[in-house]
Amino acid sequence: MSTLPDSPVPVTAPPVFDRDRVFAALGFPVRRQLFLHLCTKGSCTVSDFAGGSRLKTDANSKQLLELVDAGLATAQPDSEDRRRLRYTLASGLHPVQTPEGRWEVDFGFCLAAVVRAGR
């Protein structure tokens, strides 16, 4: 005989993303590469992108803030250096690496496959 818990288990709804904002954010190649970096590394600061982007630090910062504005990333003060921001994927985004090596993120209305430039 099974017993039910005294209180119901809370169920959290998956995040709702604005389609237009997601498509606009990921429609720009540099933002896709920054998003891929977040998918593969989990979190980073702007200086972590120094060698991986053809843009300068302030331009990368602007593009990361565009990802934040679209709801795809969050920015918090870095625990090691409070002058810097540490960017992470928004909660509810769970990138999965396929056997072919590409990263996929399910937004609920589309499955985005993010690959490195040149592939």
C-alpha positions in Angstrom: 0.0 0.0 0.0 1.5 3.3 -1.0 1.1 6.5 1.0 0.7 10.0 -0.5 2.9 12.8 0.8 1.3 15.2 3.3 1.9 18.1 1.0 1.9 18.2 -2.8 5.3 18.3 -4.5 5.7 21.6 -6.2 6.0 21.5 -10.0 7.9 24.2 -11.7 6.8 25.2 -15.1 9.5 25.4 -17.8 10.5 29.0 -18.6 8.7 30.7 -21.4 10.9 32.4 -24.0 9.8 35.1 -26.4 10.2 33.6 -29.9 11.1 36.9 -31.6 13.7 37.8 -29.0 15.3 34.3 -29.1 15.5 34.4 -32.9 16.8 38.0 -33.0 19.4 37.2 -30.3 20.7 34.0 -32.0 20.4 35.4 -35.5 23.7 37.3 -35.0 26.8 35.1 -35.5 28.8 36.6 -32.7 26.0 36.1 -30.2 25.6 32.5 -31.3 29.3 31.9 -30.6 29.0 33.6 -27.2 25.9 31.5 -26.5 27.8 28.3 -27.6 30.6 29.3 -25.2 28.1 29.5 -22.4 26.6 26.1 -23.4 30.0 24.5 -23.3 31.6 26.3 -20.3 28.6 26.9 -18.1 29.7 30.4 -17.0 32.2 33.0 -18.0 33.3 36.6 -17.8 33.9 38.9 -20.8 37.6 38.4 -20.5 37.1 34.6 -21.0 36.2 35.4 -24.6 39.4 37.4 -25.3 40.9 35.0 -27.8 37.7 33.3 -29.0 36.0 36.3 -30.7 37.0 38.7 -33.3 35.4 41.5 -31.4 37.0 43.6 -28.6 36.0 43.2 -25.0 33.5 46.1 -24.9 31.8 44.7 -28.0 31.6 41.2 -26.5 30.1 42.8 -23.4 27.4 44.5 -25.4 26.6 41.2 -27.2 26.4 39.3 -23.9 24.0 41.9 -22.6 21.9 41.3 -25.6 21.7 37.6 -24.6 20.7 38.7 -21.1 18.0 41.1 -22.5 16.6 38.2 -24.6 16.4 36.1 -21.5 19.0 33.6 -22.7 21.6 34.4 -20.1 22.0 36.0 -16.7 24.7 38.3 -15.4 25.9 38.5 -11.7 28.9 40.1 -10.1 31.9 37.7 -10.3 32.7 36.2 -6.9 36.5 36.5 -7.4 36.4 40.1 -8.8 33.2 42.0 -8.1 34.1 44.6 -10.8 33.4 42.0 -13.5 30.2 40.2 -14.4 29.9 36.5 -14.7 27.5 35.3 -17.4 25.6 32.0 -17.2 22.8 30.4 -19.2 19.3 31.3 -18.0 17.8 28.8 -15.7 15.7 26.3 -17.6 18.1 26.1 -20.5 19.7 22.7 -20.6 22.2 22.3 -23.6 22.8 18.8 -24.7 25.7 17.7 -26.8 24.9 15.4 -29.6 27.1 12.5 -30.8 28.1 14.6 -33.8 29.5 17.3 -31.4 26.9 20.0 -31.8 25.1 21.6 -28.9 21.3 21.6 -28.9 19.0 23.7 -26.7 15.2 23.1 -26.6 13.3 26.3 -26.3 9.9 24.6 -26.4 9.0 26.2 -29.7 12.2 25.2 -31.5 15.3 23.1 -31.1 18.4 25.3 -31.6 21.5 23.6 -32.8 24.6 25.7 -32.1 27.9 24.7 -33.7 31.3 26.3 -33.8 32.1 28.6 -36.7 33.5 26.8 -39.7 31.4 23.6 -39.3 
